[in-house]
């Protein structure tokens, strides 16, 4: 797994699934606000006139020469919750991102957001 602070080096690189099928291009990393560890990536997908950002978990992600490989299938990732290229993930939409991948979701002890963009 790469460190969240290294995101500038990986921005724009391909994101591929376990079978090395290209999902899209890495745009940003969202960290777990409780631990500051990389949790999700936003990946640019779509046609040039209809691009959007999808969320893909970074658990078990690995890096290769010029790509980031995630443990999730391309089809599942492409159906993930998305935002506009200049959009932001609303706190109310966070649970849907986790649910799409069957991952547990809980806010902080005082209701804090779970994800923060890097």
N, C-alpha and C positions, 0 to 999 in steps of 0.2 A: 504494500500500500504506500502511496506517496503521501507526503506531508501536505497539509492544507496550505502552508505558506509557499509551496512550490507551484501553486496553481498557475501563475503567470507563464511558467515554462510549458505547461501542458495545454493551455487555452488554444483552441483551434485544431488540436490533434484529433484523429479519429477515435471514436468510441465504438468498440466491437463487442459482440456477445461471445459466449463460450466457444462457439463454432467459428469465430472470427468473421461473422457477418457484420458489416458496417451498420451501426444504428444511426450515427450522425457525428457531429463535431462537438467537442467539449467546450462549454461556454463558461461555466463557473462551478464552484463547489459550495455546498451548504454543509455547515458543521453542526454537530450536536451541541447545543448551547450549554449543556451541563458538563460536557467533557472536552469540548473544543476539538473533537476528532472528526475527520471527514465522514459524512453520513450519506449524502446524496449529491449527485452531479446533475447539472442542467445540461441537456444535450440539444443542439440545434438540429431540427429535422424539418422536412417539407421541401416543397418546390421554392425556387428563388422568390416568387411573388407571394408565397403563403407559408413562410417560415414561422416556427413556434419553438418553444423550449419545453422539453419533457423532463421529468424527474426520474432518475435511475439510481437505485441504492449502490453504495460503494463497498458494502461488505464483501470481502473476498476478491476485491478488484486487484488486478495486477497490471504492470506496465510492460510494454514491449517496445521494440524500436519504432517510435512514431505513433504508437497507439496505446489506449487504455482499454483493457479487457475487463468487462463486468461479468458477473455470474448469472445474469438474467437474459432470457431469450429476447431476440429482436422484436418479435411480434408482441410480446407482453409489454416491452418497453415502449413501443410505438403507440400503444393504447393507454399509456399512463396519463395521469392528469398533466395539463400543460398550462403555460402562460404565454403571453405575447413576448416578443423579443425585448421590448422595453418595459414589460410588466414586472410585477413582484408577487411573490407567494403570500397570500393573505393568511393570517393566523387561523381563520376559520376553515381554510382549505388544507391545512397541514394533515389532519386526520385522514383525508381521502388519499393523499399521496402514500402514506404508510399502508392503508387498507388495500390499495391496488396490488401491492406486493405481498399481502398477508402478514405484514410486520406489525408488532404491537406498538401502540401509540399512547403516550401519557405526557401531559404538560408538566412543567416544573412544580415544585411544592406550592408555590404561590400563583400558579396559573401561567407561568412564563412560557413563551414560545419554545418549541423544541428545536427548530432549525434557524440558523443564521447564515446569511450569504457571505462568502469570502471572495 
